[in-house]
Amino acid sequence: MKRILPLVALTLLTAPLLTACGLRPVYGGGSHGAVAQGLGHVEVQDIAGKSGWLMRNALNDRLGAISNGSGPSYRLVVKLDDQISGFGLRSDAAITRERRTLRARYQLIDEATGAQVLDDSASSDAGINATSSEYATIAAEDTALERLSQIVADQIVTRLALYATRKEAGQTSASAPAAQ
């Protein structure tokens, strides 16, 4: 008990300092906040292939939650590069490990002006055990693709939210560093 009391006192004394640091929640204000009003409505263009279908659904799930504002309309164009490479080898030259990499190059285009306001990329990779069962390996590759689609979609939506926040603050997209 004697050790906890100083810790509680320290926490209570430093809590007011945190409010002075300038941190604000990105999604603060909900549908009336800077992100929802800045993005307004984002339409995700069709993306080719299975990975594109997964990515488009993941993006629509995330953007539907924040794009309820009355701000400008945007079009999000995404191009994917999905690669699987084997790198673990047994003595009989069979692959034992694979790496699946999903890269997305995306552009945010203002529908009113046709101007490209954001051009960036996002990527992630996952390791996969390649087993003697072809079915199990294919299932693991599909599961990795689903996970990677979710991760890359999170990166894209975070960058879009950052763009909307900076736009609200009056900064241009050229001054914003690329998010990884």
URVEN-V614969 format. One record per residue. N is the residue number from 1. RES is the residue in one small letter. PHI is phi as a letter, one per 30 degrees, with the letter a starting at -180 (NA if undefined). NEAR is the number of other C-alpha atoms within 10 Angstrom. D_LAST is the distance of its C-alpha to the last C-alpha in whole Angstrom. Layout:
n = <N,N>
res = <RES,RES>
phi = <PHI,PHI>
near = <NEAR,NEAR>
d_last = <D_LAST,D_LAST>
This chain:
n = <1,2,3,4,5,6,7,8,9,10,11,12,13,14,15,16,17,18,19,20,21,22,23,24,25,26,27,28,29,30,31,32,33,34,35,36,37,38,39,40,41,42,43,44,45,46,47,48,49,50,51,52,53,54,55,56,57,58,59,60,61,62,63,64,65,66,67,68,69,70,71,72,73,74,75,76,77,78,79,80,81,82,83,84,85,86,87,88,89,90,91,92,93,94,95,96,97,98,99,100,101,102,103,104,105,106,107,108,109,110,111,112,113,114,115,116,117,118,119,120,121,122,123,124,125,126,127,128,129,130,131,132,133,134,135,136,137,138,139,140,141,142,143,144,145,146,147,148,149,150,151,152,153,154,155,156,157,158,159,160,161,162,163,164,165,166,167,168,169,170,171,172,173,174,175,176,177,178,179,180>
res = <m,k,r,i,l,p,l,v,a,l,t,l,l,t,a,p,l,l,t,a,c,g,l,r,p,v,y,g,g,g,s,h,g,a,v,a,q,g,l,g,h,v,e,v,q,d,i,a,g,k,s,g,w,l,m,r,n,a,l,n,d,r,l,g,a,i,s,n,g,s,g,p,s,y,r,l,v,v,k,l,d,d,q,i,s,g,f,g,l,r,s,d,a,a,i,t,r,e,r,r,t,l,r,a,r,y,q,l,i,d,e,a,t,g,a,q,v,l,d,d,s,a,s,s,d,a,g,i,n,a,t,s,s,e,y,a,t,i,a,a,e,d,t,a,l,e,r,l,s,q,i,v,a,d,q,i,v,t,r,l,a,l,y,a,t,r,k,e,a,g,q,t,s,a,s,a,p,a,a,q>
phi = <NA,d,d,d,e,d,d,d,d,d,d,d,d,d,e,d,d,d,d,d,d,j,d,b,d,d,c,e,j,h,d,c,d,d,d,d,d,d,d,i,b,c,c,d,d,e,b,d,i,d,d,d,d,d,d,d,d,d,d,d,d,d,d,d,d,c,c,c,d,c,d,d,c,b,c,c,c,b,c,c,b,c,b,b,b,c,b,c,b,d,d,c,i,d,d,c,b,b,b,c,c,c,c,b,c,b,b,c,c,d,d,d,c,i,d,d,c,a,b,a,b,b,a,a,b,b,c,b,d,c,c,d,d,d,d,d,d,d,d,d,d,d,d,d,d,d,d,d,d,d,d,d,d,d,d,d,d,d,d,d,d,d,e,d,d,d,d,d,d,j,d,d,d,d,d,d,d,d,d,c>
near = <5,6,7,9,10,11,11,10,10,11,11,11,10,10,10,10,9,9,10,8,8,6,8,8,7,15,16,12,12,16,17,15,17,24,28,26,22,24,25,20,21,23,19,18,13,15,16,13,11,12,19,20,14,18,27,22,17,19,22,16,12,16,24,13,11,23,22,18,19,14,15,14,17,23,17,21,17,23,16,19,12,17,11,15,13,16,11,14,12,9,6,6,8,14,17,16,17,19,19,19,18,22,19,23,15,17,18,22,20,18,16,9,8,11,11,14,14,20,16,17,20,20,20,17,19,16,16,20,16,20,15,11,8,10,10,13,18,14,11,17,21,15,14,20,22,16,16,24,26,20,18,23,25,17,19,25,17,16,21,22,21,21,23,22,21,18,17,15,10,9,13,13,16,10,8,14,11,14,13,13>
d_last = <44,44,41,39,41,39,36,36,38,35,32,35,35,31,30,31,29,26,27,27,24,23,20,20,19,17,19,22,25,25,26,27,24,22,19,22,24,21,20,24,24,21,22,20,22,23,21,23,24,24,20,20,22,20,17,19,21,18,17,20,21,18,19,22,22,21,22,26,26,29,26,25,25,22,21,18,18,16,17,16,16,18,19,21,22,25,25,27,31,34,38,39,35,34,30,29,26,23,19,18,15,13,11,12,12,13,15,17,20,23,26,28,28,26,23,20,18,14,13,9,8,6,8,10,13,16,19,23,26,29,32,35,35,34,33,31,29,28,28,25,24,24,23,20,19,19,17,14,15,15,11,10,12,11,7,9,12,10,9,12,14,12,14,17,17,17,19,21,21,22,19,19,15,16,16,12,9,6,4,0>
